[in-house]
Amino acid sequence: MLVTLAVRDVVLIERLTLSFASGLCVLTGETGAGKSILLDALGLAMGGRGDSALVRHGADQASVTAEFVLPPDHPALAALREQDLEADGTVVVRRVLSRDGRSRCFVNDQPVGVGLLRRLGEMLVEVHGQFDTQGLLDAKTHRALLDAFAGLADAGRTAASAHRDWRAAVEAEAKAAADLDRARAEQDWLRHAVVELDGLKPGDGEEGELSVRRAMLQNREKLTDALAQATGDLGGDRGAGRALLSASRALSRIADKAGGAVEPILAALDRAADEVAEAERAIQALAGDIDEGGPGIESVEERLFDLRAAARKHGVPVDGLAALRDDLARRLALIEDQGDVLQRLAARTAAARAAYVEAAAVLSKGRRAAAGRLDRDVATELAPLKLGRAVFSTQVDALPEADWGPAGTDRVQFVVATNPGAPPGALNRIASGGELARFTLAIKVVLARTSPVPTLVFDEVDTGIGGAVADAVGERLARLGRTLQVLVVTHSPQVAARGAHHFRVQKREAAGRAVTEVVELPADQRREEIARMLSGATVTEEARAAAARLIATGTEGRA
């Protein structure tokens, strides 16, 4: 709920800080005192249009700060976390408007865009008056309001999940069909490419092996000379092998006289002789390979060039040709068995659609049942508000399949008929200003327990009514205040008497210019204000007594 509203340099308000509590908070004052300015300031903080005319004359900028305390599961906190903003249960929104019309927005002292501020505002405060353009007048909100009233949260999540599964199945089937179409269009090319690659038989790492072989063959003479020299150095009468053997024999003759000290040396010489022998064998094998083993330079180069040409043709590395062949073969095989694949995907799509239709049917059934209850509950509230001849109706209509979505297959709209026999229509097209505000009040009273918006503002909901009807409006506002925080701007003493908290908006002159201020009234001043509302400029004792009776009645109603 809204706990603090600080306004600086907005029209006639210089500096104003108000603290609000739960329940029904009433704001009263003479016409022209500035009550609408206060609502304009709150609207500015909630992302409303930033008109430079709101900046007080003589000031460079206006600012409004609103602090809210919210429960941990409130959707506004989730919206802030989505934007990586701090959200610990206290949300402070601030809007600064310059004289040139530019504005800056902040949430918990972090700069944000006005779009996010407006989105938060819709979750935190709902304003109702004679000229509403949002809230209940927006038919797009009616389905969610009915679902909340019906307690269909679990059914809604099930339907949304089923819709996601259905759409995923549809997309998978469409992708497979597109793949099949592409495969059929390139079938001949695929077959030719697979035959070509099968004939080439590219191997993993073959390019590297061929490159090494080619380099060896290109340098055959130098390699042969070097291998011959190495063979001579290791073998023969003067080679390393002969020298190691001679050294081993010499040490063996004295081994028994050295007390075992020679044994490690002999072992090392044996290992060295083995390594030399292994090197000789490797040299001989390499020399034989160069001389007559394996393909010649022409064959190696031809193979290497063929592989590289195929790689360029298909736009892949040489080492990727084998994998490419397998992929092309898979795509070719797809043509042959894709019919079965498509059948399986089509069956899965049909099953997913059936599951969604079933889940949506549960939602529809719940909505239609709840619509009747909602209509009856709202009708109960209308009669005391002098709208007993009006008919409120919740229409639940089936949508065409093209419009089905995560929220189901229904269109929900609240409609009214204000006169018997008249066709029902949208709230804002059928009801007059005063009727519209009372319709809104009646619906909000019924939906109060399911509203995610913690603060409701009613701007002169009592216009054009008095007596018992005004008392009925006040009683319903007070009832709303038991569940939500309600701020109401009123000229009705019957409504004002129901308030748990009473603020008076007044205008005074300071330094030669008008200034709007707001004060919270204690009990005695509250009685005086309501007496003024009853009697006008001259407050009589009779008016004070009547005000006391109204306050007492309002206090009993809140108990």
Steps between C-alpha positions, in 0.01 A plus 500: 500500500595865466669619821658832399439757229745792471418779254734785409410799280197353324259777388389659832681255727842617618607230747267233628559164665205278589497172691221254425378193685279207409124529478286777355680835471273793404611831352263795523520871437339791325461489124823631345710430810727267303375146554546425129858628523574234758365229270694645206816478710433137589428426134832658402685269741314203353627570148225735380551763233766751602352840412732794566192694617521297821824678600422775751548853369847620589643151557747324270357155554228303677549168677272238651611206713269217601601223740316167506523204733407175327462133594787269385293341223375823342543500118667843506796350689530224240494763224786686669705183538457434129677833444778413751375768739490470878162380625482428873137590574543879502472675166577871466411657166608853412429722201678828431343729239696795357361827379579397140275191532778243531475256788716249685368190673643303791409184685681442829745772391584315177425681171233329288294574193155650520361179346609295802368769734162489326497120518571512873237770546234273352593236759509739797219755460165491323313828452124507441295803418249636255750508215680167529676363195672203660434240767156348475430692181773306322332178386841332475510490881161334546611142438773518764260663748243226448766229535619650829142521627442136399825376656621356171873560551594130487274433200651804328855376553400157365345655189803726444736203526285294263496790254881520507524125435254524212682791337833319538352192332360713218839664445682163504259360241534810282878484517503133403268571207724786386806276528324238289407758236860618479624141486265415215605812310866397520450124485696448176785717620512316833514162330778613265699655789474184713613280207789736436613502862454124528736462205749739659480328842657786697659394826540691825844662513582387147599845378771525763635156422509574128670834555775327700535229236519758224769699681704179549474404134588850387819479711577132428866553400589700808314259725671198340845652548427589861360155577806334340731711710302422813512129419877517467539693825296249695611173337814354345843446650530859618134560585338578830366146535849349470640751750229418755564126458875550548450706814261242643751215443783693665298570810363146518855368541551697821146479635583234760787715630292818549261364762184572300585861421523424130156337473301828460743610229458178313121530525516854359723384215252222420214749489699732278582210266128416479409860419771516232372176351143640501620819331678294234182306427296820474754655265492190282118501493485869407763454232308205357178701502662785313661269247211272415226491766170693453382717215730725308503877492253519210244280675536687830459839336205385294323367811576814697377726220179295461425531872566874503288556189207315661545704818491827306196384306301430817645784705640284780850410626651186349470329838127585497425309179426172679252668735348685204446175318317357801281813529412495130416133523277572801316773308460266205364227725263758647317513171431129516383477860384856565145400425506285813673775696239754394222262595648459846541877539147562374370250754696676774361837388146364504551356848643830625210692350251264662673546838483878459133490396424289806686738732333802337161332541562477875575873500189575295278296728640675806458841338139442400413376848679795663340749258158426642624542858674825411187637333289417806750649743531822300121525468476487880729803520325702228159550661620703802707714258181611318580268212240237576350515151837444337618154400864396522601199294822307449518371145716196435522435125699243305790636296586379150789254507736757347458708819552219750785568738661414833194642684262264324235517231263761649438870462372654823330839519302682766194672351211696646150606407388801699133484399260205475482359150807690382774294336813453711820680405845587628513685830640826364252509208183433699550655843514874569784649702335461839357160415838384374670587828233314698514199268875493554452518875249214500727278292806586707318414822428153360851450360689658791635177646659399170649837397881503468496882508541605865384863469175621343426867437143621442469854370162652589317170472206666679436772242131574454372285786409555863304362789463124517688444173800700623488302825497176297803620306679582822413162652642319197814708496551419866443133425762516228732661752493185712675313221687768306633848555242743359551872437187693410457863402150594612256785553253274681485520882353149509808364320745712700352377828589140407870573470756343731730794418394848393710753306390854415633668188504877540637805324670790671690806388874521563728779376227627274417174327268205558641183656327166544561306819360178647453428869383185676212584729474389863159400633373846596610666175359209305156562654531868411592418138204265456274762660627751244419253224149467640418868556728702274687818597322544836541199726210461739470294815240289325753428228761405760253264668411345164869463421559324832215258425640426155847436642356273766309304237811475287707382796245230580509388136877454516486300821 
